[in-house]
Amino acid sequence: MAGEGELLLRENYSLERDLLARPRTEDEVTSGEPMAKPKPEKKPATAMAATSKVLPMELRIGDRLVDETGEWEVVGRPYTTAGGKTARVRVQRFGQPGVTELRSWGAHEKVSVKRA
């Protein structure tokens, strides 16, 4: 007799079935049971939201660049030279329209900018 009961348990038991995730039915969920709360959305800091890294060919007129010489504003559309390997753009010193320069980067380099 003990052998028959053990055999019945083995036939009804499936480890794989118990390990698989399944949706809970309505009768398994009680109204008083705590539910998982949705994660709050992360809001970037105001300084971090304005600064982003883009490829030189993605620069737009009005973008601002900051380096060791000061803050510069993009005043011309970017273009490539050397078979598309170098990207160039005309910039002016922010707040001083008379001071312009031509900046160049490798086309694969990312540039930190503040979007206008």
DSSP file (Angstrom, degrees, kcal/mol; ACC not computed):
  #  RESIDUE AA STRUCTURE BP1 BP2  ACC     N-H-->O    O-->H-N    N-H-->O    O-->H-N    TCO  KAPPA ALPHA  PHI   PSI    X-CA   Y-CA   Z-CA
    1    1 A M     >        0   0    0      0, 0.0     4,-1.8     0, 0.0     3,-0.4   0.000 360.0 360.0 360.0 -41.5    0.0    0.0    0.0
    2    2 A A  H  >  +     0   0    0      1,-0.2     4,-1.8     2,-0.2     5,-0.2   0.855 360.0  54.8 -62.4 -33.2    2.8    2.5    0.8
    3    3 A G  H  > S+     0   0    0      1,-0.2     4,-1.7     2,-0.2    -1,-0.2   0.852 105.4  51.7 -68.1 -34.5    4.2    1.9   -2.6
    4    4 A E  H  > S+     0   0    0     -3,-0.4     4,-2.1     2,-0.2    -2,-0.2   0.899 109.2  49.1 -70.2 -40.8    0.9    2.8   -4.3
    5    5 A G  H  X S+     0   0    0     -4,-1.8     4,-2.0     1,-0.2    -2,-0.2   0.893 111.0  50.2 -65.2 -40.0    0.5    6.1   -2.5
    6    6 A E  H  X S+     0   0    0     -4,-1.8     4,-1.9    -5,-0.2    -1,-0.2   0.887 109.4  51.7 -65.4 -38.1    4.1    7.1   -3.3
    7    7 A L  H  X S+     0   0    0     -4,-1.7     4,-1.8     1,-0.2    -2,-0.2   0.900 108.3  51.2 -65.3 -41.8    3.5    6.3   -6.9
    8    8 A L  H  X S+     0   0    0     -4,-2.1     4,-1.7     1,-0.2    -2,-0.2   0.891 108.5  51.9 -63.5 -39.9    0.3    8.5   -7.0
    9    9 A L  H  X S+     0   0    0     -4,-2.0     4,-1.7     1,-0.2    -1,-0.2   0.909 108.9  50.1 -63.3 -41.6    2.2   11.4   -5.5
   10   10 A R  H  < S+     0   0    0     -4,-1.9    -1,-0.2     1,-0.2    -2,-0.2   0.855 109.1  51.9 -66.7 -34.7    4.9   11.2   -8.1
   11   11 A E  H  < S+     0   0    0     -4,-1.8    -1,-0.2     1,-0.2    -2,-0.2   0.878 114.9  41.3 -69.2 -36.6    2.4   11.1  -10.9
   12   12 A N  H  < S+     0   0    0     -4,-1.7     2,-0.5    -5,-0.1    -2,-0.2   0.708 100.7  82.8 -84.4 -21.5    0.6   14.3   -9.7
   13   13 A Y     <  +     0   0    0     -4,-1.7     2,-0.4    -5,-0.2    -4,-0.0  -0.715  50.9 176.1 -92.3 129.6    3.7   16.3   -8.8
   14   14 A S     >  -     0   0    0     -2,-0.5     4,-1.6     1,-0.1     5,-0.1  -0.945  16.6-166.2-132.9 113.2    5.5   18.2  -11.4
   15   15 A L  H  > S+     0   0    0     -2,-0.4     4,-1.5     1,-0.2     5,-0.2   0.887  92.1  54.6 -63.8 -39.9    8.5   20.3  -10.4
   16   16 A E  H  > S+     0   0    0      1,-0.2     4,-1.2     2,-0.2    -1,-0.2   0.899 105.8  52.1 -62.3 -40.4    8.5   22.1  -13.7
   17   17 A R  H  4 S+     0   0    0      1,-0.2    -1,-0.2     2,-0.2     3,-0.2   0.885 109.8  49.2 -64.0 -38.3    4.9   23.1  -13.4
   18   18 A D  H  < S+     0   0    0     -4,-1.6    -1,-0.2     1,-0.2    -2,-0.2   0.772 109.5  51.9 -73.2 -26.4    5.5   24.6  -10.0
   19   19 A L  H  < S+     0   0    0     -4,-1.5    -1,-0.2    -3,-0.2     2,-0.2   0.710  88.4  95.4 -83.8 -20.9    8.5   26.6  -11.1
   20   20 A L  S  < S-     0   0    0     -4,-1.2     2,-0.2    -3,-0.2    -4,-0.0  -0.498  79.8-119.8 -73.4 138.2    6.7   28.2  -14.1
   21   21 A A        +     0   0    0     -2,-0.2    -1,-0.1     0, 0.0    -2,-0.1  -0.548  36.4 178.7 -75.2 139.5    5.3   31.7  -13.4
   22   22 A R        -     0   0    0     -2,-0.2     2,-0.1     0, 0.0     0, 0.0  -0.983  33.0 -98.9-139.3 151.8    1.6   31.9  -13.9
   23   23 A P        -     0   0    0      0, 0.0     2,-0.3     0, 0.0     0, 0.0  -0.393  41.9-112.1 -69.5 147.8   -0.9   34.8  -13.5
   24   24 A R        -     0   0    0     -2,-0.1     2,-0.1     1,-0.1     5,-0.0  -0.577  28.4-127.4 -80.4 141.7   -2.9   34.9  -10.3
   25   25 A T    >>  -     0   0    0     -2,-0.3     4,-1.0     1,-0.1     3,-1.0  -0.406  26.3-105.0 -82.9 165.9   -6.6   34.2  -10.6
   26   26 A E  T 34 S+     0   0    0      1,-0.3     3,-0.4     2,-0.2    -1,-0.1   0.850 120.0  53.9 -61.7 -36.5   -9.1   36.6   -9.1
   27   27 A D  T 34 S+     0   0    0      1,-0.2    -1,-0.3     3,-0.0    -3,-0.0   0.711 104.6  55.8 -73.8 -17.9   -9.9   34.3   -6.1
   28   28 A E  T <4 S+     0   0    0     -3,-1.0     2,-0.6     2,-0.0    -1,-0.2   0.731  97.1  73.0 -82.1 -23.0   -6.2   34.2   -5.2
   29   29 A V  S  < S-     0   0    0     -4,-1.0     2,-0.3    -3,-0.4    -1,-0.0  -0.816  71.7-159.4 -94.9 125.0   -5.9   38.0   -5.0
   30   30 A T    >   -     0   0    0     -2,-0.6     3,-0.9     1,-0.1    -2,-0.0  -0.734  23.4-125.5-102.1 154.6   -7.5   39.4   -1.9
   31   31 A S  T 3  S+     0   0    0     -2,-0.3    -1,-0.1     1,-0.2    -2,-0.0   0.780 108.9  52.3 -70.5 -25.8   -8.6   43.1   -1.6
   32   32 A G  T 3  S+     0   0    0      2,-0.1    -1,-0.2    -3,-0.0    -3,-0.0   0.536  84.1 106.2 -87.0  -5.9   -6.6   43.6    1.6
   33   33 A E  S <  S-     0   0    0     -3,-0.9     2,-0.1     1,-0.1    -4,-0.0  -0.558  78.3-113.4 -76.8 133.0   -3.4   42.3    0.2
   34   34 A P        -     0   0    0      0, 0.0     2,-0.3     0, 0.0    -1,-0.1  -0.436  30.1-147.6 -68.5 138.0   -0.8   45.0   -0.6
   35   35 A M        -     0   0    0     -2,-0.1     2,-0.2     1,-0.1     0, 0.0  -0.680  27.8 -91.2-100.7 157.7    0.0   45.5   -4.3
   36   36 A A        -     0   0    0     -2,-0.3    -1,-0.1     1,-0.1     0, 0.0  -0.468  41.8-129.9 -68.0 136.8    3.3   46.5   -5.7
   37   37 A K        -     0   0    0     -2,-0.2     2,-0.1     1,-0.1    -1,-0.1  -0.656  23.9-107.9 -88.2 144.5    3.7   50.2   -6.1
   38   38 A P        -     0   0    0      0, 0.0    -1,-0.1     0, 0.0     0, 0.0  -0.414  39.6-103.3 -68.6 147.7    4.8   51.6   -9.5
   39   39 A K        -     0   0    0      1,-0.1     2,-0.1    -2,-0.1     3,-0.1  -0.473  37.9-112.5 -70.2 138.9    8.3   53.1   -9.5
   40   40 A P        -     0   0    0      0, 0.0     2,-0.2     0, 0.0    -1,-0.1  -0.442  36.2-102.9 -71.2 147.7    8.4   56.9   -9.4
   41   41 A E        -     0   0    0     -2,-0.1     2,-0.5     1,-0.1     0, 0.0  -0.461  32.4-123.1 -70.6 140.1    9.8   58.5  -12.6
   42   42 A K        -     0   0    0     -2,-0.2    -1,-0.1    -3,-0.1    -3,-0.0  -0.728  22.0-156.3 -85.3 127.7   13.3   59.8  -12.3
   43   43 A K        -     0   0    0     -2,-0.5     3,-0.1     0, 0.0     2,-0.0  -0.913  16.2-128.8-105.0 124.6   13.6   63.5  -13.1
   44   44 A P        -     0   0    0      0, 0.0     5,-0.0     0, 0.0     0, 0.0  -0.348  31.8 -97.5 -69.2 151.8   17.0   64.6  -14.3
   45   45 A A     >  -     0   0    0      1,-0.1     4,-2.3     4,-0.0     5,-0.2  -0.321  33.8-114.3 -63.6 152.5   18.6   67.6  -12.5
   46   46 A T  H  > S+     0   0    0      1,-0.2     4,-1.2     2,-0.2    -1,-0.1   0.867 116.6  48.7 -61.9 -37.0   18.2   70.9  -14.3
   47   47 A A  H  > S+     0   0    0      1,-0.2     4,-1.0     2,-0.2    -1,-0.2   0.884 113.6  46.8 -69.8 -36.8   21.9   71.2  -15.1
   48   48 A M  H  4 S+     0   0    0      1,-0.2    -2,-0.2     2,-0.2    -1,-0.2   0.816 106.7  58.1 -74.4 -29.8   22.1   67.6  -16.4
   49   49 A A  H  < S+     0   0    0     -4,-2.3    -1,-0.2     1,-0.2    -2,-0.2   0.846 106.0  48.8 -69.5 -33.1   19.0   68.0  -18.6
   50   50 A A  H  < S+     0   0    0     -4,-1.2    65,-1.5    -5,-0.2     2,-0.4   0.798 102.1  71.3 -78.0 -28.7   20.4   70.9  -20.5
   51   51 A T  E  <  +A  114   0A   0     -4,-1.0     2,-0.3    63,-0.2    63,-0.2  -0.743  59.3 158.7 -95.3 133.6   23.8   69.2  -21.3
   52   52 A S  E     -A  113   0A   0     61,-2.5    61,-3.1    -2,-0.4     2,-0.5  -0.963  37.1-119.9-145.4 163.1   24.0   66.4  -23.7
   53   53 A K  E     +A  112   0A   0     -2,-0.3     2,-0.3    59,-0.2    59,-0.2  -0.924  37.8 166.8-108.8 127.2   26.6   64.7  -25.9
   54   54 A V  E     -A  111   0A   0     57,-2.5    57,-3.5    -2,-0.5     5,-0.1  -0.906  40.3 -98.4-133.2 160.4   26.1   64.7  -29.6
   55   55 A L    >   -     0   0    0     -2,-0.3     3,-2.0    55,-0.2     4,-0.2  -0.484  41.6-111.3 -72.0 151.8   28.1   63.9  -32.7
   56   56 A P  G >  S+     0   0    0      0, 0.0     3,-1.4     0, 0.0    -1,-0.1   0.832 117.5  57.9 -57.1 -33.7   29.5   67.0  -34.4
   57   57 A M  G 3  S+     0   0    0     50,-0.3    23,-0.0     1,-0.3    50,-0.0   0.629  99.8  60.0 -73.2 -10.5   27.2   66.6  -37.4
   58   58 A E  G <  S+     0   0    0     -3,-2.0    -1,-0.3     2,-0.1     2,-0.1   0.371  77.6 121.0 -95.2   3.5   24.2   66.7  -35.1
   59   59 A L    <   -     0   0    0     -3,-1.4     2,-0.3    -4,-0.2    -4,-0.0  -0.382  47.6-157.8 -65.8 145.7   25.1   70.2  -33.9
   60   60 A R    >   -     0   0    0     17,-0.1     3,-2.1    -2,-0.1    14,-0.3  -0.885  29.6 -88.5-123.4 156.1   22.4   72.9  -34.5
   61   61 A I  T 3  S+     0   0    0     -2,-0.3    14,-0.2     1,-0.3    55,-0.1  -0.449 116.1  32.1 -61.9 130.0   22.5   76.6  -34.7
   62   62 A G  T 3  S+     0   0    0     12,-2.3    -1,-0.3     1,-0.4    13,-0.1   0.166  84.0 132.7 104.7 -16.5   22.1   78.0  -31.2
   63   63 A D    <   -     0   0    0     -3,-2.1    11,-2.9    52,-0.1     2,-0.4  -0.358  49.2-137.1 -64.9 148.8   23.8   75.1  -29.4
   64   64 A R  E     -CB  73 114A   0     50,-2.2    50,-2.1     9,-0.2     2,-0.4  -0.928  14.5-164.3-115.0 135.2   26.4   76.2  -26.8
   65   65 A L  E     -C   72   0A   0      7,-3.2     7,-3.5    -2,-0.4     2,-0.4  -0.905   4.0-158.6-113.1 142.2   29.8   74.6  -26.3
   66   66 A V  E     +C   71   0A   0     46,-0.5     2,-0.2    -2,-0.4     5,-0.2  -0.987  24.2 147.5-123.7 129.2   31.9   75.2  -23.2
   67   67 A D  E >   -C   70   0A   0      3,-2.3     3,-1.1    -2,-0.4    -2,-0.0  -0.732  64.2 -72.1-140.3-167.3   35.7   74.6  -23.1
   68   68 A E  T 3  S+     0   0    0      1,-0.3     3,-0.1    -2,-0.2    -2,-0.0   0.714 127.6  53.9 -67.2 -20.1   38.7   76.1  -21.4
   69   69 A T  T 3  S-     0   0    0      1,-0.3     2,-0.3     3,-0.0    -1,-0.3   0.576 119.5 -92.7 -91.5  -9.2   38.6   79.3  -23.4
   70   70 A G  E <   -C   67   0A   0     -3,-1.1    -3,-2.3     2,-0.0     2,-0.5  -0.904  58.9 -33.0 136.3-162.8   34.9   80.1  -22.6
   71   71 A E  E     -C   66   0A   0     -2,-0.3    23,-2.5    -5,-0.2     2,-0.3  -0.847  53.6-170.4-102.4 131.7   31.4   79.6  -23.8
   72   72 A W  E     -CD  65  93A   0     -7,-3.5    -7,-3.2    -2,-0.5     2,-0.4  -0.889  11.4-146.4-122.6 150.0   30.8   79.4  -27.6
   73   73 A E  E     -CD  64  92A   0     19,-3.2    19,-2.5    -2,-0.3     2,-0.4  -0.954  22.8-119.0-118.8 135.6   27.6   79.4  -29.6
   74   74 A V  E     + D   0  91A   0    -11,-2.9   -12,-2.3    -2,-0.4    17,-0.2  -0.576  35.8 168.1 -73.1 126.1   27.1   77.5  -32.9
   75   75 A V        +     0   0    0     15,-2.4     2,-0.3    -2,-0.4    16,-0.2   0.437  58.2  45.3-118.5  -3.7   26.3   80.0  -35.7
   76   76 A G  S    S-     0   0    0     14,-1.2    -1,-0.1   -16,-0.1   -14,-0.1  -0.940  87.5 -95.7-137.4 160.6   26.7   77.8  -38.8
   77   77 A R        -     0   0    0     -2,-0.3    13,-0.2    12,-0.1   -17,-0.1  -0.486  46.7-110.4 -72.4 144.0   25.7   74.4  -40.0
   78   78 A P        -     0   0    0      0, 0.0     2,-0.3     0, 0.0    11,-0.2  -0.409  37.4-176.9 -73.0 152.2   28.3   71.7  -39.5
   79   79 A Y  E     -E   88   0A   0      9,-2.4     9,-3.4    -2,-0.1     2,-0.3  -0.960  17.7-124.7-143.8 161.2   30.1   70.2  -42.6
   80   80 A T  E     +E   87   0A   0     -2,-0.3     2,-0.3     7,-0.2     7,-0.2  -0.770  21.6 179.6-111.1 154.5   32.6   67.4  -43.1
   81   81 A T  E  >> +E   86   0A   0      5,-2.6     5,-2.0    -2,-0.3     4,-0.8  -0.814  58.5  50.4-135.6 177.5   36.0   67.3  -44.8
   82   82 A A  T >45S-     0   0    0     -2,-0.3     3,-0.8     1,-0.2    -1,-0.1   0.898 134.9 -49.5  56.4  45.4   38.7   64.6  -45.4
   83   83 A G  T 345S-     0   0    0      1,-0.2    -1,-0.2    -3,-0.1    -2,-0.0   0.799 108.5 -52.7  68.4  29.4   36.2   62.2  -46.8
   84   84 A G  T 345S+     0   0    0     -3,-0.4    -1,-0.2     2,-0.2    -2,-0.2   0.547 115.8 108.6  85.7   8.0   33.7   62.6  -43.9
   85   85 A K  T <<5S+     0   0    0     -3,-0.8    22,-2.7    -4,-0.8     2,-0.4   0.701  73.3  49.5 -91.2 -20.5   36.3   61.9  -41.2
   86   86 A T  E   < -EF  81 106A   0     -5,-2.0    -5,-2.6    20,-0.3     2,-0.4  -0.972  68.4-158.8-122.0 133.1   36.5   65.5  -39.8
   87   87 A A  E     -EF  80 105A   0     18,-3.2    18,-2.6    -2,-0.4     2,-0.3  -0.916  10.8-171.0-111.8 137.7   33.5   67.6  -38.9
   88   88 A R  E     +EF  79 104A   0     -9,-3.4    -9,-2.4    -2,-0.4     2,-0.3  -0.929   7.1 177.4-127.9 151.1   33.8   71.4  -38.7
   89   89 A V  E     - F   0 103A   0     14,-2.3    14,-2.8    -2,-0.3     2,-0.5  -0.989  29.1-120.4-151.5 145.1   31.4   74.1  -37.5
   90   90 A R  E     + F   0 102A   0     -2,-0.3   -15,-2.4   -13,-0.2   -14,-1.2  -0.755  36.6 179.7 -88.8 129.5   31.6   77.9  -37.2
   91   91 A V  E     -DF  74 101A   0     10,-2.7    10,-2.9    -2,-0.5     2,-0.3  -0.890  14.7-155.5-126.5 156.7   31.2   79.2  -33.6
   92   92 A Q  E     -DF  73 100A   0    -19,-2.5   -19,-3.2    -2,-0.3     8,-0.2  -0.952  35.6 -93.9-128.9 153.9   31.2   82.6  -32.0
   93   93 A R  E >   -D   72   0A   0      6,-2.4     3,-2.1     3,-0.5     2,-0.3  -0.450  52.5-103.5 -64.6 133.7   31.9   83.7  -28.4
   94   94 A F  T 3  S+     0   0    0    -23,-2.5   -23,-0.2     1,-0.3    -1,-0.1  -0.419 105.1   8.0 -65.4 123.0   28.7   83.8  -26.5
   95   95 A G  T 3  S+     0   0    0     -2,-0.3    -1,-0.3    -3,-0.0    -2,-0.1   0.349 116.1  82.6  88.8  -5.4   27.7   87.4  -26.1
   96   96 A Q    X   -     0   0    0     -3,-2.1     3,-1.6     3,-0.2    -3,-0.5  -0.782  53.5-177.8-130.3  88.1   30.4   88.8  -28.4
   97   97 A P  T 3  S+     0   0    0      0, 0.0    -1,-0.1     0, 0.0    -3,-0.0   0.701  76.9  64.8 -63.1 -20.4   29.3   88.5  -32.0
   98   98 A G  T 3  S+     0   0    0      1,-0.1     2,-0.8    -6,-0.1    -2,-0.0   0.654  86.5  77.5 -78.0 -14.2   32.6   89.8  -33.4
   99   99 A V    <   +     0   0    0     -3,-1.6    -6,-2.4    -6,-0.2     2,-0.3  -0.839  61.4 163.1-103.0 105.3   34.7   86.9  -32.2
  100  100 A T  E     +F   92   0A   0     -2,-0.8     2,-0.3    -8,-0.2    -8,-0.3  -0.887  11.3 179.0-122.3 154.5   34.2   83.8  -34.4
  101  101 A E  E     -F   91   0A   0    -10,-2.9   -10,-2.7    -2,-0.3     2,-0.6  -0.936  28.7-123.2-143.2 164.7   36.2   80.6  -34.9
  102  102 A L  E     -F   90   0A   0     -2,-0.3     2,-0.3   -12,-0.2   -12,-0.2  -0.966  30.5-164.6-112.7 115.5   36.1   77.5  -36.9
  103  103 A R  E     -F   89   0A   0    -14,-2.8   -14,-2.3    -2,-0.6     2,-0.4  -0.760   3.8-167.4-101.1 146.5   36.1   74.4  -34.7
  104  104 A S  E     +F   88   0A   0     -2,-0.3     2,-0.3   -16,-0.2   -16,-0.2  -0.989   8.9 172.8-136.3 147.1   36.8   70.9  -35.9
  105  105 A W  E     -F   87   0A   0    -18,-2.6   -18,-3.2    -2,-0.4     2,-0.2  -0.926  44.3 -88.7-139.2 160.6   36.4   67.4  -34.4
  106  106 A G  E >   -F   86   0A   0     -2,-0.3     3,-1.7   -20,-0.2   -20,-0.3  -0.555  42.7-121.1 -66.0 141.4   36.7   63.8  -35.6
  107  107 A A  T 3  S+     0   0    0    -22,-2.7   -50,-0.3     1,-0.3   -21,-0.1   0.718 111.9  52.2 -62.7 -20.1   33.4   62.8  -37.0
  108  108 A H  T 3  S+     0   0    0    -23,-0.4    -1,-0.3   -53,-0.1     2,-0.1   0.567  88.5 101.1 -91.7  -9.7   33.2   60.0  -34.4
  109  109 A E    <   -     0   0    0     -3,-1.7     2,-0.4     1,-0.1    -4,-0.1  -0.446  69.2-129.8 -77.5 148.2   33.8   62.1  -31.4
  110  110 A K        -     0   0    0    -55,-0.2     2,-0.4    -2,-0.1   -55,-0.2  -0.793  17.8-153.0 -97.8 143.3   31.0   63.2  -29.1
  111  111 A V  E     -A   54   0A   0    -57,-3.5   -57,-2.5    -2,-0.4     2,-0.5  -0.943  13.6-129.1-118.1 133.9   30.7   66.9  -28.2
  112  112 A S  E     +A   53   0A   0     -2,-0.4   -46,-0.5   -59,-0.2     2,-0.3  -0.717  39.7 169.3 -83.1 126.6   29.1   68.2  -25.0
  113  113 A V  E     -A   52   0A   0    -61,-3.1   -61,-2.5    -2,-0.5     2,-0.5  -0.927  37.0-134.4-135.6 158.0   26.5   70.9  -25.7
  114  114 A K  E     -AB  51  64A   0    -50,-2.1   -50,-2.2    -2,-0.3   -63,-0.2  -0.978  33.9-131.3-108.5 120.5   23.7   72.9  -24.1
  115  115 A R              0   0    0    -65,-1.5   -52,-0.1    -2,-0.5   -53,-0.1  -0.485 360.0 360.0 -75.5 141.5   20.7   72.9  -26.4
  116  116 A A              0   0    0     -2,-0.2    -1,-0.1   -55,-0.1   -53,-0.1   0.445 360.0 360.0 -80.0 360.0   19.0   76.3  -27.0
